[in-house]
Amino acid sequence: MIRYTYIFIIGLLLCAVSTVEAQEQKSYRQRAEQLYLAGEYMRAADIYERLADVKKLRVSDIERLGECYLYISEFTTAENWFARAYRMEGHDPNTVLNYAEVLRQNMRYPEAKEVLEKYRSAYGEEEQVALQIAGSDSSILWLPEPNCTVYKTLKK
């Protein structure tokens, strides 16, 4: 009889341990990453903003926050977060390209060109970067004199 009691108690303990593990909640960072990977960028951005309000920031959180705002076309907010990540030590090279992209989206072509030039000097020559620099140069030239040509279709 004592033997069955020990087996019963061990069984209860095993069930209790497995129940405790099943109730473990994900951290903010894990939930934000899960939402980001699911394409729910606005909800992920809300959580990443909470993570950005701490004293010890992670570059990866700031980069993800910028990417969330880039993907939902909030370019001004994305520029703010990418600028912060760009100034932080250990940022990803793609952050520099994303930062240049949001600068271009916000029509800040001289700054975008400067960021792309720094990328080229730090990470080497890439065809994509050369095209973006050329596009920024063209935009700088065209902005002061926008082409206001009106095209009409001719009827036969």
N, C-alpha and C positions, 0 to 999 in steps of 0.2 A: 504493500500500500504506500509506503514511504517513497518507493521508487517512482510510482505514478505521480505522486505529488511533485517530486523534483522535475520530472519531465513536463508536467503541466506548468510549473513556474518558469522553467526555461523557455517554453513556448510562448508564454505571455510576455516575457522580456524581449524576445525576438520580435514579436508583433509591435510592441511599444517602440522599439528602436526604428523599425521600418516606417512607422507612422510619423515619427518625428522628422525623419529625413524627407518624407513626402511633403511636409508642410513648410519646408525651407523656401523663403521668398527670394526672388532675384533682386540683385542690387539695382540702383538707379542706372548705373552704367550698362549693366547687362540688358535691362529693359529698353534703354535708349538704343543700344546696338541692335536689338531684336526688331524694334520698330523701324530703324533706319534700313536694315536689310529687307524688311517687308515693304519698303517704299512709302511708309507713313512718315514723311519728312517733317510735317508740322508738329505732330505729337512727339516725335523724337527730338525736335528742336526745343520744345518746352522742357524736356528732361535735361537735355544738354545745357540749357541755360541755368538750370538749378546747379548743375555740376560746375559751371563756370563761375558761380558766386562764392566759391571757397577760396581760402588763402593759398592753398597749394594747387595750382592749376596744372592740368595735363595738356600737353600740346595736342595730343590726339583728340581730346574732347573739343577743343577750340576748332580744330580742323574739321571735325565732323559737323559741328554747329554751322560753320561757314558753308559746308557742302549742302546741308539741309536747306539753308536759305537760298543757295544757288539753284537747287533743283526745284524750288517753288517760285523761282523768279523774283525773289526779294533781293535785288542786286545791291541796294544801298546797305541793307543790314548784313548781307554776305560780305561786302567790302570791309565793313567794320571788323567782323570776326576774322577774316583772312588777314587783315592788316595786323591784328594782334598775334595771330599764329606766325606770320612772316617775321615778326620782330622777336619771337621766342627762339630759344636755343633748341636745336634738334628737330626742326620742322621737316616735313616730307617734301621732296622736290615737286610733287604734284600740287602742293599748296601754293607754290610760287606761280605755277601756271594758272591755277584757279584764281589767284589774286589778280593776275594780269587780265584774265578774262572778265572778271567783274568790273575792273577799272575801265576796260573797253566798253562794256555794257552801259556804264555810267558816263560814257563819252569823255573820259579822262585819259585821252590818248598819250599825251607826253609822259604821264606817270606810268602808264602801262608799258610804254616803250622802255623806260628806265628799268622797270622791274624785269622785263624780258632780257634786256642787255645784261643785267646782273645774273640772271639765270644762265645765260649763254656762257658767261665767263666762269661761273661756278661749276656747271655741269656739262659743258661742252656744246658743240654745234649740233643742232637738230633742224631738220627741214621744216617741221611744224613751227618751231620758234622763229626761224628766219622768215617764214610767211607771215606770222603774226606781227613781227617787227615791221615788215614791208607794209602790211595793212595799216598799222598804226601811223607810219610815215605818210601814207596816202591820205588817211583821215585828217591828220594835222594840216595838210595842204588844202584839202577840200572844205574843211569846216568854215574858214572865214568867207568863202564864196560858194555857198550852196547852189547847186544847179536847180533852178526853178523852172525848167522847161516843161511846157504843157504839150502833151502829145494828143493828137486827134486822129481818129480813124477815118480814112477816106472811103466814101461810098462810091460804088461803080454806077 
